[in-house]
């Protein structure tokens, strides 16, 4: 089934009851090549770098407050959102055996170019509890933010949706090679978090005519973008109109600074014309026997993130970034 043949894309289901559809190929129109070719290249690179690479578990993180277990079964999650085309190609492998994890259900969700999550439009720019940051009138730079958002539940606890929008959310199954690909747009940012995409991997369920039944969540993580790509995106509309203060990758309290193991994506795009599209690939190492639902896991700031925060704010306890600032 190609991306132009999406009879199910307009139907909403709970993740446990999405209609099973063959994984098929995905067209990468406008981005060049295929999603699976990009994913295979990433997997090959990881293996060539040394056997120990594919044995590393991809970092687990908090689920965040904006997960909705009612996403659409689809690979193109863009809907009407404007932004730089992004093709996200993933290889899901067993970190113990390096074998592909087949027929897993993969959920992804992220904010739009202005920092807004579907289902939570009344919250404004993500994590802000409705208030949002004061506009600066300037495009983002590498300078550290002056504070953190308020209104997010402690520990990143789930918030109930405020509306029925579901753009930039979707669920799809891995093929026999453990590969899955999504078409979306490059995410934006909001105060307190660097640019990121959320992900969950569900295994041991069964794809039937009734949908994906049973199983458990073996991975809850986030994908990250290098600073060069984020700054390049900031020169393109609608990102250039996002006036929220931006947290850099080094300052983020979720990213653990471990590169691909921590969810840092491998990106490919024309450095002069990022607006033409970005290929993002990553091999995701999971433990299929584990249960990692992202509940109750406190953010773990990296040493560099902690140092950046200490250098940019007062040392008083009240000025320290709280876990809620990094939960989105």
VENJO-V201379 format. One record per pair of residues at least 6 apart in sequence whose C-alpha atoms are under 6 Angstrom apart, sorted by sequence separation. I is the first residue (numbers start at 1). J is the second residue. D is the distance in whole Angstrom. If there is no record, write none. Layout:
BEGIN
i: {I | I}
j: {J | J}
d: {D | D}
END
This chain:
BEGIN
i: {28 | 93 | 111 | 123 | 124 | 174 | 189 | 206 | 234 | 256 | 93 | 123 | 125 | 206 | 92 | 93 | 116 | 205 | 92 | 116 | 205 | 269 | 115 | 116 | 205 | 268 | 115 | 204 | 268 | 203 | 267 | 203 | 267 | 202 | 266 | 202 | 265 | 266 | 201 | 202 | 265 | 201 | 265 | 201 | 200 | 200 | 128 | 199 | 128 | 129 | 199 | 1 | 3 | 128 | 199 | 2 | 198 | 299 | 127 | 197 | 197 | 196 | 196 | 57 | 56 | 224 | 55 | 223 | 224 | 225 | 54 | 55 | 120 | 223 | 224 | 119 | 120 | 149 | 119 | 149 | 54 | 119 | 148 | 119 | 254 | 119 | 256 | 118 | 119 | 118 | 253 | 118 | 39 | 39 | 191 | 194 | 252 | 15 | 35 | 190 | 191 | 193 | 194 | 251 | 14 | 15 | 191 | 192 | 194 | 250 | 14 | 13 | 251 | 194 | 13 | 109 | 193 | 12 | 109 | 108 | 108 | 107 | 107 | 126 | 9 | 106 | 125 | 106 | 105 | 106 | 105 | 104 | 103 | 104 | 218 | 103 | 102 | 103 | 218 | 220 | 102 | 115 | 218 | 219 | 220 | 253 | 102 | 113 | 114 | 115 | 217 | 218 | 220 | 112 | 113 | 115 | 217 | 102 | 111 | 112 | 217 | 100 | 101 | 100 | 92 | 91 | 110 | 79 | 91 | 90 | 109 | 78 | 90 | 108 | 65 | 77 | 89 | 108 | 64 | 65 | 77 | 89 | 107 | 65 | 77 | 88 | 107 | 65 | 88 | 106 | 87 | 106 | 74 | 87 | 105 | 73 | 74 | 86 | 105 | 71 | 72 | 73 | 74 | 86 | 104 | 71 | 73 | 86 | 104 | 85 | 86 | 145 | 84 | 139 | 83 | 84 | 145 | 76 | 78 | 137 | 75 | 76 | 77 | 136 | 135 | 133 | 113 | 114 | 192 | 193 | 155 | 23 | 60 | 61 | 60 | 155 | 156 | 155 | 154 | 156 | 152 | 149 | 148 | 20 | 95 | 20 | 84 | 86 | 90 | 92 | 94 | 95 | 19 | 85 | 86 | 87 | 88 | 89 | 90 | 91 | 92 | 93 | 94 | 18 | 84 | 88 | 90 | 91 | 94 | 17 | 17 | 16 | 16 | 127 | 58 | 59 | 58 | 58 | 58 | 57 | 57 | 63 | 62 | 61 | 62 | 43 | 39 | 31 | 64 | 65 | 64}
j: {34 | 99 | 117 | 129 | 130 | 180 | 195 | 212 | 240 | 262 | 100 | 130 | 132 | 213 | 100 | 101 | 124 | 213 | 101 | 125 | 214 | 278 | 125 | 126 | 215 | 278 | 126 | 215 | 279 | 215 | 279 | 216 | 280 | 216 | 280 | 217 | 280 | 281 | 217 | 218 | 281 | 218 | 282 | 219 | 219 | 220 | 149 | 220 | 150 | 151 | 221 | 24 | 26 | 151 | 222 | 26 | 222 | 323 | 152 | 222 | 223 | 223 | 224 | 95 | 95 | 263 | 95 | 263 | 264 | 265 | 95 | 96 | 161 | 264 | 265 | 161 | 162 | 191 | 162 | 192 | 98 | 163 | 192 | 164 | 299 | 165 | 302 | 165 | 166 | 166 | 301 | 167 | 89 | 90 | 244 | 247 | 305 | 69 | 89 | 244 | 245 | 247 | 248 | 305 | 69 | 70 | 246 | 247 | 249 | 305 | 70 | 70 | 308 | 252 | 72 | 168 | 252 | 72 | 169 | 169 | 170 | 170 | 171 | 190 | 74 | 171 | 190 | 172 | 172 | 173 | 173 | 173 | 173 | 174 | 288 | 174 | 174 | 175 | 290 | 292 | 175 | 188 | 291 | 292 | 293 | 326 | 176 | 187 | 188 | 189 | 291 | 292 | 294 | 187 | 188 | 190 | 292 | 178 | 187 | 188 | 293 | 177 | 178 | 178 | 178 | 178 | 197 | 167 | 179 | 179 | 198 | 168 | 180 | 198 | 156 | 168 | 180 | 199 | 156 | 157 | 169 | 181 | 199 | 158 | 170 | 181 | 200 | 159 | 182 | 200 | 182 | 201 | 170 | 183 | 201 | 170 | 171 | 183 | 202 | 169 | 170 | 171 | 172 | 184 | 202 | 170 | 172 | 185 | 203 | 185 | 186 | 245 | 185 | 240 | 185 | 186 | 247 | 182 | 184 | 243 | 182 | 183 | 184 | 243 | 243 | 244 | 239 | 242 | 325 | 326 | 298 | 175 | 220 | 221 | 221 | 323 | 324 | 324 | 324 | 327 | 324 | 325 | 325 | 207 | 285 | 211 | 275 | 277 | 281 | 283 | 285 | 286 | 211 | 277 | 278 | 279 | 280 | 281 | 282 | 283 | 284 | 285 | 286 | 211 | 277 | 281 | 283 | 284 | 287 | 211 | 212 | 212 | 213 | 328 | 261 | 262 | 262 | 284 | 285 | 285 | 286 | 294 | 294 | 294 | 297 | 283 | 281 | 277 | 327 | 328 | 328}
d: {5 | 5 | 4 | 5 | 5 | 5 | 5 | 5 | 5 | 6 | 4 | 4 | 6 | 5 | 6 | 5 | 6 | 5 | 6 | 5 | 5 | 5 | 5 | 5 | 4 | 6 | 6 | 4 | 5 | 5 | 6 | 6 | 5 | 5 | 5 | 4 | 6 | 5 | 6 | 6 | 6 | 6 | 6 | 5 | 5 | 5 | 5 | 6 | 5 | 4 | 5 | 5 | 6 | 6 | 6 | 6 | 4 | 6 | 5 | 5 | 5 | 5 | 5 | 6 | 6 | 6 | 4 | 4 | 5 | 6 | 6 | 5 | 5 | 6 | 6 | 5 | 5 | 6 | 6 | 6 | 6 | 5 | 5 | 6 | 6 | 5 | 5 | 5 | 6 | 5 | 4 | 6 | 5 | 6 | 6 | 5 | 6 | 6 | 6 | 6 | 5 | 5 | 5 | 4 | 6 | 6 | 6 | 6 | 6 | 5 | 4 | 5 | 6 | 6 | 6 | 6 | 6 | 5 | 4 | 6 | 6 | 6 | 4 | 6 | 6 | 5 | 6 | 5 | 6 | 6 | 5 | 5 | 5 | 5 | 6 | 5 | 5 | 6 | 5 | 6 | 6 | 5 | 5 | 5 | 6 | 6 | 5 | 5 | 6 | 5 | 6 | 5 | 5 | 5 | 4 | 5 | 6 | 5 | 6 | 6 | 6 | 5 | 5 | 4 | 5 | 5 | 5 | 6 | 5 | 6 | 5 | 5 | 5 | 5 | 5 | 5 | 6 | 4 | 5 | 5 | 6 | 4 | 5 | 4 | 6 | 5 | 5 | 5 | 5 | 6 | 6 | 5 | 6 | 5 | 6 | 6 | 6 | 6 | 5 | 6 | 5 | 5 | 6 | 5 | 6 | 5 | 6 | 5 | 5 | 5 | 5 | 6 | 5 | 6 | 5 | 5 | 6 | 6 | 5 | 6 | 5 | 5 | 5 | 6 | 5 | 6 | 5 | 5 | 5 | 6 | 6 | 6 | 6 | 5 | 5 | 6 | 5 | 5 | 5 | 4 | 6 | 6 | 6 | 6 | 5 | 5 | 5 | 6 | 6 | 6 | 6 | 5 | 4 | 5 | 5 | 5 | 5 | 5 | 5 | 5 | 5 | 5 | 5 | 5 | 6 | 6 | 6 | 6 | 6 | 4 | 6 | 5 | 5 | 6 | 5 | 5 | 6 | 6 | 5 | 5 | 6 | 4 | 4 | 6 | 5 | 6 | 6 | 6 | 5 | 6 | 5}
END
